[in-house]
Amino acid sequence: MTAPQRLTLGTCALGRAIDARGAPLDRGPLLRGRSVSLELRPPRPNERIAIAAPLWTGTRAIDALLTIGRGARVGIFGAPGAGKTTLLESIAQGCAADATVVALVGERGREAQRWIERRDHRTTVVCATSDRPARERSAAAHVAAAHARALRERGLHVLFVLDSLARCAAAWRELRVAEGESAGRGGYPPGVFAQMAQLVEVAGSLDCGSITLVCTVINDGDDRDPVSEAARSLLDGHVVLSARLAEAGWFPAVDVLASASRTMDAVADESHRHAAHMVRRALALLDRTADARSLGIDPDTDAARVAMAAESGPRSLLAPRAGVRAR
């Protein structure tokens, strides 16, 4: 596949599903409108503005304890089967964004079809399934990023959902190894991580709008995985999903203590931060004394239960916020 340099993208693509060449996947007509460049052009530092407003996702565990700033870059880390795709679907459906761009890179056909069928008028799906060549899978991420950038230039606040960053890296590895670049750590050529940084840096807040990136990163528990390690260094926060909680039927299976948001302090008010801190302290105490509590020998956990109860009243942070669809 020869990747095009420009495609018709922007508001004309809202509510549509397309492939990496801009061809419709929803049985609709060809897109008509202004063409935009597919070159990744991250904003320069002097073009950015500070992240100062929250982006409510409609997912209470995230909004309460891991608040995302509008324009931030957040990764959802977890092993296969931990609920990453289901959480992405929930965020895409309930978030307070003007438009949503969903990039499905190397996704299974069944999952892609579900995204296409469930899209709404403010959502664009860009898809290259796992059977497509590496060049097409890589191009799908570029097309989605260019579309998100075109919407931001129109003054919109855009949620850019990428599923997944790890499969993007796998496609880039195939291409760069085929071009003769030497493989490095984990079999990934160094250029893969430079390309990852360039894609991630497309997100951000400008005077005219914003792009908030939420991407998934497959993590089987090996902290030495080079893609996972690089993603943690590039992103503004990480939401870690626990396989243990997922197996117990807990949704979303967010491991709050292993997760972090680097933008929460900038976008949450003082009472919100204080309440979240109290809940995290209580969760940490309960986790630290889990073995003792199983034997019934640790009365100190009463303080944790009291703290949790204090934050679960009528005005709890864990209650749905007005105007935001919560699941």
SEDREN-107902 format. One record per residue (C-alpha): x, y, z; residue number from 1. Coordinates in steps of 0.5 Angstrom, whole numbers, plus 500, padded with zeros to 3 digits. Each point is the difference from the previous one (the first is absolute). Example, Ala and Ser with C-alpha at 12.3 -4.5 7.8 and 13.67 -1.06 7.14 Angstrom:
BEGIN
<node><east>525</east><north>491</north><up>516</up><num>1</num></node>
<node><east>502</east><north>507</north><up>498</up><num>2</num></node>
END
This chain:
BEGIN
<node><east>500</east><north>500</north><up>500</up><num>1</num></node>
<node><east>502</east><north>507</north><up>498</up><num>2</num></node>
<node><east>498</east><north>505</north><up>506</up><num>3</num></node>
<node><east>497</east><north>506</north><up>497</up><num>4</num></node>
<node><east>503</east><north>507</north><up>502</up><num>5</num></node>
<node><east>493</east><north>503</north><up>501</up><num>6</num></node>
<node><east>493</east><north>498</north><up>502</up><num>7</num></node>
<node><east>493</east><north>503</north><up>500</up><num>8</num></node>
<node><east>499</east><north>501</north><up>508</up><num>9</num></node>
<node><east>497</east><north>504</north><up>505</up><num>10</num></node>
<node><east>493</east><north>502</north><up>502</up><num>11</num></node>
<node><east>498</east><north>496</north><up>493</up><num>12</num></node>
<node><east>502</east><north>493</north><up>504</up><num>13</num></node>
<node><east>496</east><north>501</north><up>506</up><num>14</num></node>
<node><east>496</east><north>494</north><up>501</up><num>15</num></node>
<node><east>504</east><north>496</north><up>495</up><num>16</num></node>
<node><east>504</east><north>494</north><up>500</up><num>17</num></node>
<node><east>506</east><north>500</north><up>495</up><num>18</num></node>
<node><east>506</east><north>496</north><up>498</up><num>19</num></node>
<node><east>507</east><north>502</north><up>500</up><num>20</num></node>
<node><east>499</east><north>503</north><up>493</up><num>21</num></node>
<node><east>494</east><north>504</north><up>502</up><num>22</num></node>
<node><east>495</east><north>495</north><up>496</up><num>23</num></node>
<node><east>494</east><north>499</north><up>504</up><num>24</num></node>
<node><east>498</east><north>494</north><up>504</up><num>25</num></node>
<node><east>493</east><north>502</north><up>502</up><num>26</num></node>
<node><east>497</east><north>499</north><up>493</up><num>27</num></node>
<node><east>500</east><north>507</north><up>500</up><num>28</num></node>
<node><east>502</east><north>505</north><up>494</up><num>29</num></node>
<node><east>507</east><north>502</north><up>499</up><num>30</num></node>
<node><east>502</east><north>506</north><up>504</up><num>31</num></node>
<node><east>500</east><north>507</north><up>497</up><num>32</num></node>
<node><east>503</east><north>506</north><up>503</up><num>33</num></node>
<node><east>507</east><north>503</north><up>502</up><num>34</num></node>
<node><east>506</east><north>496</north><up>499</up><num>35</num></node>
<node><east>505</east><north>500</north><up>506</up><num>36</num></node>
<node><east>507</east><north>497</north><up>500</up><num>37</num></node>
<node><east>502</east><north>494</north><up>503</up><num>38</num></node>
<node><east>506</east><north>502</north><up>503</up><num>39</num></node>
<node><east>501</east><north>500</north><up>507</up><num>40</num></node>
<node><east>501</east><north>507</north><up>503</up><num>41</num></node>
<node><east>500</east><north>500</north><up>507</up><num>42</num></node>
<node><east>499</east><north>507</north><up>503</up><num>43</num></node>
<node><east>506</east><north>504</north><up>502</up><num>44</num></node>
<node><east>501</east><north>502</north><up>507</up><num>45</num></node>
<node><east>499</east><north>507</north><up>499</up><num>46</num></node>
<node><east>493</east><north>498</north><up>497</up><num>47</num></node>
<node><east>497</east><north>496</north><up>506</up><num>48</num></node>
<node><east>497</east><north>503</north><up>506</up><num>49</num></node>
<node><east>499</east><north>497</north><up>507</up><num>50</num></node>
<node><east>496</east><north>494</north><up>501</up><num>51</num></node>
<node><east>495</east><north>504</north><up>505</up><num>52</num></node>
<node><east>493</east><north>496</north><up>499</up><num>53</num></node>
<node><east>498</east><north>493</north><up>501</up><num>54</num></node>
<node><east>497</east><north>496</north><up>495</up><num>55</num></node>
<node><east>494</east><north>496</north><up>503</up><num>56</num></node>
<node><east>500</east><north>493</north><up>498</up><num>57</num></node>
<node><east>494</east><north>497</north><up>503</up><num>58</num></node>
<node><east>504</east><north>495</north><up>503</up><num>59</num></node>
<node><east>499</east><north>501</north><up>508</up><num>60</num></node>
<node><east>507</east><north>497</north><up>502</up><num>61</num></node>
<node><east>504</east><north>504</north><up>495</up><num>62</num></node>
<node><east>496</east><north>506</north><up>501</up><num>63</num></node>
<node><east>501</east><north>500</north><up>508</up><num>64</num></node>
<node><east>506</east><north>497</north><up>501</up><num>65</num></node>
<node><east>504</east><north>501</north><up>493</up><num>66</num></node>
<node><east>497</east><north>506</north><up>497</up><num>67</num></node>
<node><east>503</east><north>501</north><up>493</up><num>68</num></node>
<node><east>501</east><north>507</north><up>498</up><num>69</num></node>
<node><east>498</east><north>503</north><up>493</up><num>70</num></node>
<node><east>506</east><north>499</north><up>495</up><num>71</num></node>
<node><east>503</east><north>495</north><up>504</up><num>72</num></node>
<node><east>503</east><north>493</north><up>498</up><num>73</num></node>
<node><east>498</east><north>494</north><up>504</up><num>74</num></node>
<node><east>501</east><north>493</north><up>499</up><num>75</num></node>
<node><east>496</east><north>494</north><up>502</up><num>76</num></node>
<node><east>505</east><north>494</north><up>502</up><num>77</num></node>
<node><east>497</east><north>493</north><up>501</up><num>78</num></node>
<node><east>501</east><north>493</north><up>498</up><num>79</num></node>
<node><east>496</east><north>497</north><up>495</up><num>80</num></node>
<node><east>493</east><north>499</north><up>502</up><num>81</num></node>
<node><east>500</east><north>505</north><up>506</up><num>82</num></node>
<node><east>495</east><north>504</north><up>497</up><num>83</num></node>
<node><east>504</east><north>506</north><up>496</up><num>84</num></node>
<node><east>495</east><north>500</north><up>494</up><num>85</num></node>
<node><east>494</east><north>500</north><up>504</up><num>86</num></node>
<node><east>503</east><north>506</north><up>504</up><num>87</num></node>
<node><east>501</east><north>503</north><up>494</up><num>88</num></node>
<node><east>493</east><north>499</north><up>497</up><num>89</num></node>
<node><east>498</east><north>503</north><up>507</up><num>90</num></node>
<node><east>504</east><north>506</north><up>499</up><num>91</num></node>
<node><east>498</east><north>502</north><up>493</up><num>92</num></node>
<node><east>493</east><north>499</north><up>501</up><num>93</num></node>
<node><east>500</east><north>504</north><up>507</up><num>94</num></node>
<node><east>505</east><north>506</north><up>499</up><num>95</num></node>
<node><east>499</east><north>507</north><up>500</up><num>96</num></node>
<node><east>504</east><north>501</north><up>493</up><num>97</num></node>
<node><east>497</east><north>504</north><up>494</up><num>98</num></node>
<node><east>503</east><north>494</north><up>495</up><num>99</num></node>
<node><east>503</east><north>493</north><up>501</up><num>100</num></node>
<node><east>505</east><north>497</north><up>495</up><num>101</num></node>
<node><east>501</east><north>493</north><up>501</up><num>102</num></node>
<node><east>506</east><north>496</north><up>497</up><num>103</num></node>
<node><east>499</east><north>493</north><up>500</up><num>104</num></node>
<node><east>507</east><north>497</north><up>498</up><num>105</num></node>
<node><east>501</east><north>493</north><up>499</up><num>106</num></node>
<node><east>493</east><north>499</north><up>504</up><num>107</num></node>
<node><east>496</east><north>493</north><up>499</up><num>108</num></node>
<node><east>495</east><north>501</north><up>494</up><num>109</num></node>
<node><east>494</east><north>498</north><up>505</up><num>110</num></node>
<node><east>503</east><north>506</north><up>505</up><num>111</num></node>
<node><east>500</east><north>505</north><up>494</up><num>112</num></node>
<node><east>493</east><north>498</north><up>498</up><num>113</num></node>
<node><east>498</east><north>501</north><up>507</up><num>114</num></node>
<node><east>503</east><north>507</north><up>500</up><num>115</num></node>
<node><east>497</east><north>502</north><up>493</up><num>116</num></node>
<node><east>493</east><north>498</north><up>502</up><num>117</num></node>
<node><east>500</east><north>504</north><up>506</up><num>118</num></node>
<node><east>503</east><north>506</north><up>498</up><num>119</num></node>
<node><east>496</east><north>507</north><up>500</up><num>120</num></node>
<node><east>500</east><north>506</north><up>497</up><num>121</num></node>
<node><east>506</east><north>503</north><up>503</up><num>122</num></node>
<node><east>504</east><north>494</north><up>499</up><num>123</num></node>
<node><east>505</east><north>498</north><up>495</up><num>124</num></node>
<node><east>503</east><north>493</north><up>499</up><num>125</num></node>
<node><east>506</east><north>499</north><up>496</up><num>126</num></node>
<node><east>502</east><north>492</north><up>500</up><num>127</num></node>
<node><east>505</east><north>496</north><up>497</up><num>128</num></node>
<node><east>499</east><north>493</north><up>503</up><num>129</num></node>
<node><east>505</east><north>495</north><up>502</up><num>130</num></node>
<node><east>500</east><north>496</north><up>493</up><num>131</num></node>
<node><east>502</east><north>507</north><up>496</up><num>132</num></node>
<node><east>508</east><north>501</north><up>499</up><num>133</num></node>
<node><east>504</east><north>504</north><up>504</up><num>134</num></node>
<node><east>500</east><north>506</north><up>496</up><num>135</num></node>
<node><east>493</east><north>501</north><up>500</up><num>136</num></node>
<node><east>499</east><north>499</north><up>508</up><num>137</num></node>
<node><east>505</east><north>505</north><up>501</up><num>138</num></node>
<node><east>497</east><north>505</north><up>495</up><num>139</num></node>
<node><east>493</east><north>499</north><up>504</up><num>140</num></node>
<node><east>503</east><north>503</north><up>506</up><num>141</num></node>
<node><east>503</east><north>506</north><up>496</up><num>142</num></node>
<node><east>493</east><north>501</north><up>496</up><num>143</num></node>
<node><east>497</east><north>500</north><up>507</up><num>144</num></node>
<node><east>505</east><north>505</north><up>503</up><num>145</num></node>
<node><east>499</east><north>504</north><up>494</up><num>146</num></node>
<node><east>493</east><north>500</north><up>501</up><num>147</num></node>
<node><east>500</east><north>502</north><up>507</up><num>148</num></node>
<node><east>505</east><north>506</north><up>498</up><num>149</num></node>
<node><east>495</east><north>502</north><up>495</up><num>150</num></node>
<node><east>494</east><north>500</north><up>505</up><num>151</num></node>
<node><east>504</east><north>504</north><up>505</up><num>152</num></node>
<node><east>502</east><north>505</north><up>495</up><num>153</num></node>
<node><east>492</east><north>501</north><up>499</up><num>154</num></node>
<node><east>500</east><north>502</north><up>508</up><num>155</num></node>
<node><east>498</east><north>493</north><up>502</up><num>156</num></node>
<node><east>502</east><north>496</north><up>507</up><num>157</num></node>
<node><east>501</east><north>494</north><up>497</up><num>158</num></node>
<node><east>501</east><north>493</north><up>503</up><num>159</num></node>
<node><east>505</east><north>496</north><up>496</up><num>160</num></node>
<node><east>499</east><north>492</north><up>502</up><num>161</num></node>
<node><east>506</east><north>496</north><up>498</up><num>162</num></node>
<node><east>499</east><north>492</north><up>500</up><num>163</num></node>
<node><east>506</east><north>499</north><up>501</up><num>164</num></node>
<node><east>507</east><north>503</north><up>500</up><num>165</num></node>
<node><east>503</east><north>493</north><up>501</up><num>166</num></node>
<node><east>497</east><north>498</north><up>493</up><num>167</num></node>
<node><east>503</east><north>506</north><up>497</up><num>168</num></node>
<node><east>507</east><north>499</north><up>503</up><num>169</num></node>
<node><east>499</east><north>493</north><up>497</up><num>170</num></node>
<node><east>498</east><north>503</north><up>493</up><num>171</num></node>
<node><east>506</east><north>505</north><up>500</up><num>172</num></node>
<node><east>505</east><north>494</north><up>502</up><num>173</num></node>
<node><east>498</east><north>496</north><up>494</up><num>174</num></node>
<node><east>501</east><north>506</north><up>496</up><num>175</num></node>
<node><east>507</east><north>502</north><up>503</up><num>176</num></node>
<node><east>503</east><north>493</north><up>500</up><num>177</num></node>
<node><east>498</east><north>499</north><up>493</up><num>178</num></node>
<node><east>503</east><north>507</north><up>498</up><num>179</num></node>
<node><east>506</east><north>497</north><up>503</up><num>180</num></node>
<node><east>501</east><north>504</north><up>507</up><num>181</num></node>
<node><east>503</east><north>496</north><up>505</up><num>182</num></node>
<node><east>496</east><north>497</north><up>506</up><num>183</num></node>
<node><east>501</east><north>502</north><up>507</up><num>184</num></node>
<node><east>497</east><north>499</north><up>506</up><num>185</num></node>
<node><east>494</east><north>495</north><up>500</up><num>186</num></node>
<node><east>501</east><north>499</north><up>492</up><num>187</num></node>
<node><east>498</east><north>507</north><up>499</up><num>188</num></node>
<node><east>504</east><north>505</north><up>496</up><num>189</num></node>
<node><east>502</east><north>507</north><up>504</up><num>190</num></node>
<node><east>496</east><north>503</north><up>494</up><num>191</num></node>
<node><east>493</east><north>497</north><up>503</up><num>192</num></node>
<node><east>501</east><north>504</north><up>506</up><num>193</num></node>
<node><east>501</east><north>507</north><up>497</up><num>194</num></node>
<node><east>494</east><north>498</north><up>496</up><num>195</num></node>
<node><east>496</east><north>499</north><up>506</up><num>196</num></node>
<node><east>502</east><north>506</north><up>503</up><num>197</num></node>
<node><east>498</east><north>504</north><up>494</up><num>198</num></node>
<node><east>493</east><north>497</north><up>500</up><num>199</num></node>
<node><east>499</east><north>501</north><up>507</up><num>200</num></node>
<node><east>502</east><north>507</north><up>500</up><num>201</num></node>
<node><east>494</east><north>502</north><up>495</up><num>202</num></node>
<node><east>496</east><north>501</north><up>506</up><num>203</num></node>
<node><east>500</east><north>506</north><up>504</up><num>204</num></node>
<node><east>496</east><north>506</north><up>501</up><num>205</num></node>
<node><east>500</east><north>506</north><up>496</up><num>206</num></node>
<node><east>496</east><north>507</north><up>500</up><num>207</num></node>
<node><east>496</east><north>497</north><up>494</up><num>208</num></node>
<node><east>498</east><north>493</north><up>503</up><num>209</num></node>
<node><east>503</east><north>494</north><up>503</up><num>210</num></node>
<node><east>502</east><north>493</north><up>499</up><num>211</num></node>
<node><east>499</east><north>495</north><up>506</up><num>212</num></node>
<node><east>504</east><north>493</north><up>498</up><num>213</num></node>
<node><east>497</east><north>494</north><up>504</up><num>214</num></node>
<node><east>504</east><north>494</north><up>497</up><num>215</num></node>
<node><east>501</east><north>493</north><up>502</up><num>216</num></node>
<node><east>506</east><north>496</north><up>502</up><num>217</num></node>
<node><east>500</east><north>493</north><up>500</up><num>218</num></node>
<node><east>504</east><north>498</north><up>507</up><num>219</num></node>
<node><east>501</east><north>493</north><up>502</up><num>220</num></node>
<node><east>503</east><north>502</north><up>506</up><num>221</num></node>
<node><east>508</east><north>500</north><up>498</up><num>222</num></node>
<node><east>502</east><north>507</north><up>502</up><num>223</num></node>
<node><east>506</east><north>499</north><up>495</up><num>224</num></node>
<node><east>496</east><north>500</north><up>494</up><num>225</num></node>
<node><east>503</east><north>506</north><up>496</up><num>226</num></node>
<node><east>493</east><north>502</north><up>497</up><num>227</num></node>
<node><east>497</east><north>501</north><up>507</up><num>228</num></node>
<node><east>506</east><north>503</north><up>503</up><num>229</num></node>
<node><east>500</east><north>505</north><up>494</up><num>230</num></node>
<node><east>493</east><north>502</north><up>500</up><num>231</num></node>
<node><east>500</east><north>501</north><up>508</up><num>232</num></node>
<node><east>506</east><north>505</north><up>499</up><num>233</num></node>
<node><east>496</east><north>504</north><up>494</up><num>234</num></node>
<node><east>493</east><north>500</north><up>503</up><num>235</num></node>
<node><east>497</east><north>505</north><up>505</up><num>236</num></node>
<node><east>496</east><north>494</north><up>504</up><num>237</num></node>
<node><east>499</east><north>493</north><up>500</up><num>238</num></node>
<node><east>494</east><north>496</north><up>502</up><num>239</num></node>
<node><east>502</east><north>493</north><up>502</up><num>240</num></node>
<node><east>495</east><north>494</north><up>499</up><num>241</num></node>
<node><east>500</east><north>494</north><up>505</up><num>242</num></node>
<node><east>499</east><north>493</north><up>497</up><num>243</num></node>
<node><east>498</east><north>498</north><up>507</up><num>244</num></node>
<node><east>495</east><north>505</north><up>501</up><num>245</num></node>
<node><east>498</east><north>498</north><up>493</up><num>246</num></node>
<node><east>499</east><north>493</north><up>501</up><num>247</num></node>
<node><east>496</east><north>502</north><up>506</up><num>248</num></node>
<node><east>495</east><north>503</north><up>496</up><num>249</num></node>
<node><east>502</east><north>507</north><up>502</up><num>250</num></node>
<node><east>499</east><north>506</north><up>495</up><num>251</num></node>
<node><east>504</east><north>504</north><up>498</up><num>252</num></node>
<node><east>505</east><north>496</north><up>503</up><num>253</num></node>
<node><east>505</east><north>506</north><up>502</up><num>254</num></node>
<node><east>505</east><north>499</north><up>505</up><num>255</num></node>
<node><east>500</east><north>507</north><up>503</up><num>256</num></node>
<node><east>506</east><north>499</north><up>504</up><num>257</num></node>
<node><east>504</east><north>498</north><up>494</up><num>258</num></node>
<node><east>498</east><north>506</north><up>496</up><num>259</num></node>
<node><east>501</east><north>507</north><up>499</up><num>260</num></node>
<node><east>498</east><north>506</north><up>497</up><num>261</num></node>
<node><east>505</east><north>506</north><up>499</up><num>262</num></node>
<node><east>495</east><north>505</north><up>498</up><num>263</num></node>
<node><east>495</east><north>499</north><up>506</up><num>264</num></node>
<node><east>503</east><north>505</north><up>505</up><num>265</num></node>
<node><east>500</east><north>505</north><up>494</up><num>266</num></node>
<node><east>492</east><north>499</north><up>499</up><num>267</num></node>
<node><east>497</east><north>498</north><up>506</up><num>268</num></node>
<node><east>498</east><north>505</north><up>506</up><num>269</num></node>
<node><east>503</east><north>499</north><up>507</up><num>270</num></node>
<node><east>494</east><north>497</north><up>503</up><num>271</num></node>
<node><east>500</east><north>495</north><up>494</up><num>272</num></node>
<node><east>507</east><north>498</north><up>501</up><num>273</num></node>
<node><east>500</east><north>500</north><up>507</up><num>274</num></node>
<node><east>494</east><north>495</north><up>500</up><num>275</num></node>
<node><east>504</east><north>496</north><up>495</up><num>276</num></node>
<node><east>506</east><north>499</north><up>504</up><num>277</num></node>
<node><east>496</east><north>498</north><up>506</up><num>278</num></node>
<node><east>497</east><north>494</north><up>495</up><num>279</num></node>
<node><east>506</east><north>498</north><up>498</up><num>280</num></node>
<node><east>503</east><north>500</north><up>507</up><num>281</num></node>
<node><east>494</east><north>496</north><up>502</up><num>282</num></node>
<node><east>501</east><north>495</north><up>494</up><num>283</num></node>
<node><east>508</east><north>500</north><up>502</up><num>284</num></node>
<node><east>498</east><north>498</north><up>507</up><num>285</num></node>
<node><east>495</east><north>494</north><up>498</up><num>286</num></node>
<node><east>505</east><north>498</north><up>495</up><num>287</num></node>
<node><east>506</east><north>500</north><up>505</up><num>288</num></node>
<node><east>496</east><north>496</north><up>505</up><num>289</num></node>
<node><east>496</east><north>495</north><up>495</up><num>290</num></node>
<node><east>504</east><north>494</north><up>503</up><num>291</num></node>
<node><east>499</east><north>502</north><up>507</up><num>292</num></node>
<node><east>492</east><north>502</north><up>499</up><num>293</num></node>
<node><east>499</east><north>493</north><up>497</up><num>294</num></node>
<node><east>502</east><north>497</north><up>507</up><num>295</num></node>
<node><east>496</east><north>505</north><up>504</up><num>296</num></node>
<node><east>506</east><north>503</north><up>504</up><num>297</num></node>
<node><east>501</east><north>507</north><up>497</up><num>298</num></node>
<node><east>495</east><north>505</north><up>504</up><num>299</num></node>
<node><east>504</east><north>506</north><up>496</up><num>300</num></node>
<node><east>496</east><north>499</north><up>494</up><num>301</num></node>
<node><east>494</east><north>503</north><up>503</up><num>302</num></node>
<node><east>503</east><north>507</north><up>499</up><num>303</num></node>
<node><east>500</east><north>498</north><up>493</up><num>304</num></node>
<node><east>493</east><north>498</north><up>499</up><num>305</num></node>
<node><east>498</east><north>507</north><up>504</up><num>306</num></node>
<node><east>504</east><north>504</north><up>495</up><num>307</num></node>
<node><east>497</east><north>496</north><up>494</up><num>308</num></node>
<node><east>493</east><north>501</north><up>503</up><num>309</num></node>
<node><east>501</east><north>507</north><up>501</up><num>310</num></node>
<node><east>502</east><north>501</north><up>492</up><num>311</num></node>
<node><east>493</east><north>496</north><up>498</up><num>312</num></node>
<node><east>495</east><north>505</north><up>502</up><num>313</num></node>
<node><east>495</east><north>503</north><up>496</up><num>314</num></node>
<node><east>505</east><north>505</north><up>497</up><num>315</num></node>
<node><east>506</east><north>495</north><up>499</up><num>316</num></node>
<node><east>505</east><north>500</north><up>495</up><num>317</num></node>
<node><east>498</east><north>493</north><up>498</up><num>318</num></node>
<node><east>493</east><north>502</north><up>498</up><num>319</num></node>
<node><east>498</east><north>502</north><up>493</up><num>320</num></node>
<node><east>501</east><north>508</north><up>498</up><num>321</num></node>
<node><east>495</east><north>504</north><up>497</up><num>322</num></node>
<node><east>500</east><north>500</north><up>493</up><num>323</num></node>
<node><east>504</east><north>494</north><up>499</up><num>324</num></node>
<node><east>498</east><north>493</north><up>498</up><num>325</num></node>
<node><east>503</east><north>495</north><up>505</up><num>326</num></node>
<node><east>501</east><north>493</north><up>500</up><num>327</num></node>
END
